[in-house]
Amino acid sequence: MSVAPASVELRMMPDPMLPHPAVINAIKSEAYGISTFSLVFTNPAQASTFHFQPGQFNMIYLPGFGEVAISLSSDPGTPQVLGHTIRYAGSVTRAIGRLKVGDMVGVRGPYGSAWPLDKALGKNLIIVGGGIGLAPLRPALLSVLAHRGDFGRVVLLYGARTPADFLYTDEFDQWQTGGVEVHTTVDLADANWRGQVGVVPALFYRIRVDPKQTVLMTCGPEIMMRFAIYEALARRIPRESIFLSMERNMKCAVGFCGHCQFGPTFICKEGPVLNFAAIEPFFGKEDF
Amino acid sequence: MAQGLPRVSANVVVPKPSLQKVFDNLRAAGFTLVGPTVRDGTVLLDEIAGIEDLPVGWTAEQGPGRYRLKRARDQEYFGYGVGPRSWKRFLHLPELKLFSVNKTDGKWALKPTQGTVPLRAFIGVRPCDLSAIGIQDRVFLSGEFRDPHYARRRERIFILAANCGRAFSTCFCTSMKTGPKVTEGYDLAVTEIPDVFVMEVGSEVGSEMLRDTLWAPATAFELGRAAQAVQQAEREIERQFRTDDLPKLLYDNLEHPRWDDVPSRCLSCGNCTQVCPTCFCVTVEDTCNLKATVAERTRVWDSCFVREFSHVHGGNIRPTIRSRYRQWLTHKLGSWIDQFGTSGCVGCGRCITWCPVGIDLTEEVKAIREKVTR
């Protein structure tokens, strides 16, 4: 008809909102109310063509309940099995928490931007995680470990509310042996905790930073990321070398629903991984 | 004797009663007519049968928070101003079933929504509203992901645009550079002058629909009258709105005291977003039967004024009316430009007219500009 008729290609295009069936092939309890669900597409063709980059996310759908945006937390080198570390926080995630191995969920993705590991090649990398914020950072860590020689010093600063809230504790030794310095802290210690007590940004006082040679990647509560970034800026790490993963309400992940807007940014398209320099004017604005 | 057809971009005159012939041609070609009609005390857009359904001789008095349908002095077909409905409801449906899921023995099968989309002829699309369709095209069809539901409807419409011969008190299309005359994107564009319609042919299909309408090439006199009509509308526009410093003005003033003043008036009802021809936000609703064997997903219009809109685990990003109004205005007039290369506002004035407390976005921006904080 009149204006810019849609192309045949567009007409034939499948709805990007349609999930693809997948089966849970493993559930690993990580911490209280948090488990990692490993998913495999039921369609072998889908399973063999799916690839993702560290930091990207999927939309996980449960019929009758809804859909949630969940970061991929597994190794991008083995995309046949997709790990999603999920905290039971709302109605959909709580329902997912009741599922068993062999149950079906819907998956569509991967969506969003990735941690720019190429920008850290030959440089030092500081990874700052808070609580479940380590989940989207894990694929980056695993990629670094797989190509450890390509990076300089790699440091993980990781904090949780209590020692019981740490994720992936069974892997810490492996990461250390592989060449990642792991520094941990908790907000609230228990009787067995011999480590640091305090907020995550305070862990910066344990490390030395060569600012021009350092890239920082952080994910966690916004307030934690804000103060971690202040610590980084105080150490003269350039804004352009600081990357963070943001979270907003998300209904579609393809830019139609409008929910995830953060100023000019759609968190589902330009994000979730954003360069701090690009969003600084809006970051930390109250109620924005 | 059958009449020939005008070429694309020709200007012709068509006797007013011949509009029915255009409608007949459209219907014969399989189009359902959608156009303005008087209902519920307003001029609404809905399916129409013929020219008798058009709001001939009706106009409306509009102002902030005010709309009163009234009789016009003349018998113009296209003398009405935009009403509460915009064309988006026919392209970006208020409610759209995405798919259903049937569950048997723990395995489920997904069934995408099927169904045919009717050919629709949009009758009397105002220049501001035509721009709005262009803006939603960018939202749904220009990115990495494209909405096939929108695409299927969008490619099956015929557009008979109607240039404006008068303006209403909430109009500000000249500030947004969207009117009062259409420039592109139509099949036929009509300018109403007292005795005839002056029509510009925008496409082959548009030309085809003029078959047997007793059309004649427009004379210089008639073209002059048409141009005068549009100039008249332009002169009548009272609202002027400076846009050259957007979005920077808004980005630089996110903590302006004016934002604290808005919640004393704004009810956060979301009317502005529902009547807006470009607001596109949606949410998704999930339902299932009692046995949980059949589930459905439905996409419905949402509004950034809804409290839950920004809900994330542990809280709400925008819990206050101040923050929600700031989000809407900053997006509409500011970040939209960064996102889609165009303002999200076309100057149709609906959000002003249909705001129950008469908040006028042009006034809000003026207030922010008058006392710039940074």
Contacts between the chains, C-beta under 8 A, distances in Angstrom:
chain1	res1	chain2	res2	distance
A	1	B	119	8.0
A	1	B	155	6.3
A	1	B	156	6.4
A	1	B	157	5.6
A	1	B	158	5.5
A	1	B	159	7.6
A	1	B	187	6.9
A	1	B	203	7.6
A	1	B	205	6.3
A	2	B	157	6.8
A	2	B	158	6.3
A	2	B	159	4.7
A	2	B	185	6.5
A	2	B	186	6.0
A	2	B	187	4.4
A	2	B	202	6.6
A	2	B	203	5.5
A	2	B	205	7.1
A	2	B	206	7.4
A	3	B	133	7.5
A	3	B	134	7.5
A	3	B	137	7.5
A	3	B	159	7.0
A	3	B	184	7.7
A	3	B	185	4.2
A	3	B	186	7.6
A	4	B	137	6.6
A	4	B	141	7.8
A	4	B	185	7.9
A	5	B	155	4.4
A	6	B	141	6.9
A	6	B	151	4.1
A	6	B	152	7.4
A	6	B	154	6.2
A	6	B	155	4.3
A	10	B	141	7.1
A	10	B	146	5.8
A	10	B	148	7.1
A	10	B	151	5.0
A	11	B	148	7.2
A	11	B	151	6.4
A	11	B	152	6.6
A	11	B	155	7.2
A	13	B	146	6.3
A	13	B	148	5.4
A	13	B	151	7.8
A	14	B	112	7.9
A	14	B	148	7.3
A	15	B	98	6.9
A	15	B	99	7.7
A	15	B	112	6.2
A	15	B	148	5.4
A	15	B	149	7.2
A	16	B	145	4.5
A	16	B	146	7.6
A	16	B	147	7.8
A	17	B	98	5.3
A	17	B	99	7.9
A	17	B	297	7.7
A	17	B	299	7.4
A	18	B	98	7.5
A	18	B	99	6.1
A	18	B	110	6.8
A	18	B	112	6.0
A	19	B	110	7.0
A	21	B	108	7.0
A	21	B	110	6.9
A	63	B	101	4.2
A	63	B	103	6.6
A	63	B	108	6.1
A	63	B	286	7.5
A	63	B	288	6.5
A	63	B	292	8.0
A	63	B	295	3.5
A	64	B	101	7.9
A	64	B	286	5.6
A	64	B	287	7.0
A	64	B	288	3.3
A	64	B	292	5.9
A	64	B	295	4.0
A	65	B	286	6.0
A	66	B	284	6.9
A	66	B	286	4.6
A	67	B	284	6.8
A	67	B	286	7.9
A	87	B	313	7.6
A	89	B	313	3.8
A	89	B	314	7.5
A	90	B	313	6.0
A	102	B	106	7.8
A	103	B	106	7.0
A	104	B	106	7.2
A	104	B	107	6.5
A	104	B	108	5.9
A	106	B	110	7.3
A	247	B	312	6.0
A	248	B	310	7.1
A	248	B	312	6.6
A	248	B	317	6.7
A	249	B	309	6.8
A	249	B	310	5.3
A	249	B	311	5.5
A	249	B	312	5.4
A	249	B	317	7.2
A	251	B	282	6.8
A	251	B	283	5.3
A	251	B	284	5.1
A	251	B	302	7.8
A	252	B	282	7.3
A	252	B	284	7.4
A	254	B	143	7.8
A	254	B	144	7.8
A	254	B	145	3.7
A	255	B	139	7.9
A	255	B	143	5.3
A	255	B	144	7.6
A	255	B	145	6.0
A	256	B	139	7.4
A	256	B	140	6.7
A	256	B	145	7.5
A	256	B	147	5.8
A	256	B	280	7.0
A	256	B	282	6.5
A	257	B	281	6.2
A	257	B	282	5.1
A	257	B	283	6.7
A	257	B	284	7.6
A	257	B	302	7.3
A	258	B	280	6.2
A	258	B	281	3.4
A	258	B	282	7.2
A	258	B	302	7.4
A	258	B	304	6.9
A	259	B	281	6.9
A	259	B	283	7.3
A	259	B	302	7.5
A	259	B	309	6.2
A	259	B	310	7.1
A	261	B	327	7.6
A	261	B	331	6.4
A	261	B	335	7.1
A	263	B	251	7.4
A	263	B	330	7.6
A	263	B	335	5.5
A	263	B	338	8.0
A	264	B	247	7.8
A	264	B	334	7.9
A	264	B	335	4.2
A	264	B	338	3.5
A	264	B	339	5.8
A	266	B	339	7.1
A	269	B	143	7.2
A	269	B	144	7.1
A	281	B	251	6.4
A	282	B	251	8.0
A	282	B	254	7.8
A	285	B	254	5.7
A	285	B	255	7.9
A	286	B	323	7.7
A	287	B	317	6.8
A	287	B	318	5.2
A	287	B	319	6.6
A	287	B	320	5.9
A	287	B	322	7.3
A	287	B	323	3.5
A	287	B	326	8.0
A	288	B	254	6.8
A	288	B	317	7.6
A	288	B	318	7.7
A	288	B	323	7.0
A	288	B	326	7.8
A	288	B	327	7.6
